[in-house]
């Protein structure tokens, strides 16, 4: 869900792959600074859901960037409120 509240403290990211691929998912703050690398691994084809704790994040706007096989595939905005 977006926005994420302090009560939830987790973010779930779902994606589907047509073939086995290298997936890199990173979290950036509003200034474009890297906050966390959520996933950097080879994933098999199919549907996936990754859950990550956001306990250490303060309230604000963040961006989740997903690269597949080194190519930018998606950027999504996330808002954490307390």
Backbone as JSON, one array per atom type, in Angstrom:
{
  "sequence": "XXXXXXXXXXXXXXXXXXXXXXXXXXXXXXXXXXXXXXXXXXXXXXXXXXXXXXXXXXXXXXXXXXXXXXXXXXXXXXXXXX",
  "N": [[0.82, -1.2, 0.0], [0.33, 2.31, -0.53], [0.17, 5.49, 0.78], [2.73, 4.32, 3.11], [2.42, 3.45, 6.45], [3.75, 4.07, 9.77], [2.92, 2.02, 11.36], [2.73, -0.21, 9.7], [5.37, -0.69, 8.57], [6.61, -2.25, 6.61], [7.37, -2.91, 3.22], [6.01, -4.2, 0.26], [6.98, -5.59, -2.77], [6.02, -6.47, -5.91], [6.63, -8.39, -8.83], [6.95, -9.62, -12.21], [8.69, -11.97, -14.19], [9.68, -12.82, -17.47], [11.72, -14.47, -18.16], [14.54, -16.09, -16.61], [16.42, -13.81, -14.76], [18.74, -11.17, -13.86], [18.02, -9.28, -11.11], [17.75, -6.09, -9.73], [16.88, -4.14, -7.1], [16.48, -1.03, -5.76], [16.3, 1.46, -3.17], [15.69, 4.88, -2.97], [16.11, 8.14, -1.52], [14.34, 11.32, -1.49], [16.25, 13.11, -2.34], [17.72, 11.69, -4.09], [19.6, 10.0, -3.09], [21.04, 6.86, -2.37], [19.36, 4.66, -0.29], [18.81, 2.03, 0.47], [19.58, -1.26, -0.63], [17.43, -3.4, -1.82], [17.14, -5.79, -3.22], [19.39, -7.82, -5.01], [19.97, -10.0, -7.11], [19.93, -13.14, -8.92], [16.96, -14.15, -10.37], [14.42, -16.59, -10.93], [12.21, -17.22, -13.78], [8.79, -16.08, -13.67], [6.32, -15.07, -11.18], [7.0, -12.84, -8.54], [7.27, -11.77, -5.11], [8.67, -9.45, -3.05], [9.47, -8.62, 0.23], [10.3, -5.98, 2.36], [11.74, -4.52, 5.25], [11.02, -1.31, 6.6], [11.67, 0.02, 8.87], [13.81, 1.66, 9.63], [13.52, 4.0, 8.21], [12.76, 7.45, 7.96], [9.83, 9.6, 8.0], [8.68, 10.5, 4.77], [9.27, 11.01, 1.21], [10.06, 8.48, -1.08], [11.83, 6.61, -3.6], [11.5, 3.69, -5.48], [13.54, 1.78, -7.4], [13.8, -0.4, -10.09], [15.9, -2.56, -11.77], [16.41, -4.76, -14.49], [18.45, -7.21, -15.63], [20.4, -5.23, -15.95], [19.06, -3.12, -17.14], [16.95, -0.3, -16.82], [13.78, -0.78, -15.56], [11.57, -0.01, -14.04], [10.33, 2.67, -12.02], [9.05, 3.62, -9.0], [7.07, 5.64, -6.83], [7.12, 6.02, -3.3], [5.53, 6.75, -0.26], [6.18, 7.4, 3.06], [4.52, 7.72, 6.07], [4.15, 8.91, 9.42]],
  "CA": [[0.0, 0.0, 0.0], [1.05, 3.58, -0.57], [1.39, 5.6, 1.6], [3.05, 3.32, 4.12], [2.38, 4.06, 7.77], [4.71, 3.54, 10.72], [2.36, 0.79, 11.89], [3.02, -1.29, 8.75], [6.82, -0.85, 8.59], [7.1, -3.16, 5.57], [6.93, -2.62, 1.86], [6.01, -5.39, -0.59], [7.2, -5.26, -4.18], [5.7, -7.62, -6.76], [7.04, -8.26, -10.23], [6.93, -10.87, -12.99], [9.79, -12.1, -15.16], [9.43, -13.77, -18.55], [12.84, -15.42, -18.16], [15.46, -15.92, -15.5], [17.1, -12.52, -14.96], [19.38, -10.49, -12.73], [17.11, -8.23, -10.65], [18.32, -5.18, -8.75], [15.86, -3.2, -6.62], [17.1, -0.09, -4.83], [15.45, 2.48, -2.59], [16.35, 6.18, -2.94], [15.34, 9.22, -0.88], [13.9, 12.4, -2.39], [17.46, 13.77, -2.84], [18.38, 10.79, -5.03], [20.64, 9.25, -2.38], [20.72, 5.46, -2.13], [19.02, 4.39, 1.1], [18.87, 0.6, 0.71], [19.51, -2.18, -1.76], [16.44, -4.38, -1.38], [17.4, -7.07, -3.89], [20.4, -7.86, -6.06], [20.14, -11.45, -7.23], [19.32, -13.8, -10.07], [15.64, -14.65, -10.03], [13.86, -17.4, -12.01], [11.01, -16.68, -14.41], [7.59, -16.23, -12.85], [5.87, -13.95, -10.36], [7.75, -12.73, -7.29], [6.94, -10.7, -4.17], [9.76, -9.19, -2.13], [9.06, -7.79, 1.35], [11.46, -5.35, 3.01], [11.44, -3.69, 6.41], [11.35, 0.11, 6.46], [11.74, 0.55, 10.23], [14.87, 2.67, 9.77], [13.24, 5.18, 7.38], [11.94, 8.53, 8.53], [8.73, 9.99, 7.12], [9.11, 11.21, 3.57], [9.03, 10.45, -0.12], [11.15, 7.62, -1.52], [11.65, 6.02, -4.92], [11.96, 2.32, -5.64], [13.99, 1.62, -8.78], [14.05, -1.8, -10.43], [16.63, -2.86, -13.01], [16.43, -6.17, -14.86], [19.59, -7.45, -16.52], [21.11, -3.98, -16.15], [18.23, -2.11, -17.81], [15.93, 0.29, -15.97], [12.46, -1.28, -15.92], [10.48, 0.67, -13.34], [10.59, 3.55, -10.88], [7.78, 3.89, -8.32], [7.16, 6.52, -5.68], [6.58, 5.5, -2.06], [5.45, 7.77, 0.78], [6.08, 6.87, 4.43], [4.01, 8.7, 7.02], [4.12, 8.4, 10.79]],
  "C": [[0.86, 1.26, 0.0], [0.05, 4.68, -0.23], [1.51, 4.47, 2.62], [3.04, 4.03, 5.46], [3.41, 3.4, 8.68], [4.23, 2.21, 11.3], [2.71, -0.41, 10.99], [4.5, -1.66, 8.78], [7.38, -1.89, 7.64], [6.57, -2.69, 4.23], [7.03, -3.92, 1.07], [6.1, -4.95, -2.04], [6.95, -6.53, -4.98], [6.13, -7.34, -8.18], [7.01, -9.63, -10.89], [8.06, -10.83, -14.01], [9.43, -13.15, -16.21], [10.51, -14.85, -18.61], [13.71, -15.16, -16.94], [16.32, -14.68, -15.76], [17.78, -12.06, -13.69], [18.5, -9.31, -12.35], [17.8, -7.41, -9.57], [17.24, -4.17, -8.39], [16.51, -2.34, -5.54], [16.09, 0.95, -4.38], [16.24, 3.77, -2.45], [15.48, 7.18, -2.18], [15.03, 10.3, -1.91], [15.09, 13.16, -3.0], [18.21, 12.91, -3.86], [19.5, 9.99, -4.41], [20.16, 7.82, -2.15], [20.51, 5.24, -0.64], [19.19, 2.91, 1.42], [18.87, -0.16, -0.61], [18.64, -3.34, -1.31], [16.73, -5.76, -1.96], [18.48, -6.88, -4.95], [20.76, -9.33, -6.25], [19.56, -11.94, -8.55], [18.0, -14.39, -9.61], [15.11, -15.48, -11.21], [12.64, -16.73, -12.63], [9.82, -16.92, -13.5], [7.28, -14.97, -12.08], [6.56, -14.0, -9.01], [7.19, -11.6, -6.43], [8.06, -10.62, -3.15], [9.22, -8.27, -1.03], [10.3, -7.27, 2.06], [10.99, -4.48, 4.17], [11.84, -2.25, 6.12], [11.37, 0.79, 7.82], [12.69, 1.72, 10.35], [14.61, 3.95, 8.97], [12.41, 6.2, 8.14], [10.8, 8.83, 7.55], [9.27, 10.74, 5.92], [8.76, 10.48, 2.3], [10.28, 9.68, -0.54], [10.81, 7.08, -2.91], [12.26, 4.64, -4.94], [12.29, 2.14, -7.11], [14.33, 0.15, -9.02], [14.75, -1.89, -11.78], [16.59, -4.36, -13.24], [17.5, -6.34, -15.92], [20.27, -6.14, -16.92], [20.32, -2.88, -16.83], [17.14, -1.62, -16.86], [14.55, -0.15, -16.45], [11.32, -0.56, -15.23], [11.02, 1.56, -12.23], [9.22, 3.9, -10.29], [8.02, 4.77, -7.11], [6.5, 5.85, -4.48], [6.59, 6.63, -1.04], [5.31, 7.07, 2.12], [5.61, 8.0, 5.34], [3.98, 8.07, 8.41], [2.95, 8.97, 11.53]]
}
